[in-house]
Amino acid sequence: MPKMNRAERRARLRDLSKLQPKLKKTGFSFPVDMSEAESAALLFRDCLTNMKDGRRAITAALLGHRLYDATETHCPSTALRACKSGCDYCCYVFVSLTAPEAFLIAEHLVADQAIESFKLAASPLVGLNARARFEKAKLPCSLLRDRRCSIHPHRPLKCRNHNSSSADACLAAFNGSQQALPLLAPLMMAGVTCDIALRTGMYAAGYNPVAYELNEAVLRIVETDKALERWSGGEDIFAGVQIDGSIAPHVKNWIEETAALIA
């Protein structure tokens, strides 16, 4: 990203702000325009620096999900999706999420009085990496109930963007096939872009933009007194929680450069 003087930076931020009404209404374009990704990052930064909102992390997570869902609604590829309720072959794998998304899930579990059942289901998954998670008796997601996601409206971006055009291929993968899944690329890219924009907004707002293993992150929240307040205040309540380190160097560079622009 080229260096900008102060006037150029202000003009760029104004241009990014002009993209936000369209983003909120119809989501990302196909193919994704990186100016839209920068504009979304600015939206997330604004959410996370709104000190009047004590739930600003959760507000940011909800915004990310709305942006993705709006994109999905206007994506022609959605018609090719084979995924449906009760199809749970992808619910036995390692899933990572951002801190705001973990807080959203924890809030839902509290409201649903499901904390204890979650703890019981999540405890066998703690400490398992992606390979161990799948190989150890195909342990299901701690949020899976009767082959259905118990938090489906609040599921993370990593789950939202995982859409296949073939249930048979997913079953084969579940049974050990190494053949690539026929994932719907436009929806995958939209979810990845939204995730990167959220993490960029977090970085610009002064928060650690890493992704955490879902079970360990949500467990840490429900077992930590005033977790949301303390994290929002800058405390690293997730110290020691397993991190998803799969982010590519060029993506990391984009996050840092874009965060510097919008900070």
ABEGO torsion letter per residue (X at the ends): XBBBBAAAAAAAAAAAAAAAAAAAAAEBBOBBBAAAAAAAAAAAAAAAABAABAAAAAAAAAAAAAAAAAAAAABAAAAABABBBGBAAAAABBBBBBAAAAAAAAAAAAAAGAAAAAAAAAAAABGBBAAAAAABGGBBBAABBGGBBAAAAABBAAAAABBBABAAAAAAAAAGBABBBBBBAAAAAAAAAAAAAAAAAAAAAGBBABBBBAAAAAAAAAABBGAAAAAAAGBBAABGBBBBAABBAAAAAAAAAAAAAAX
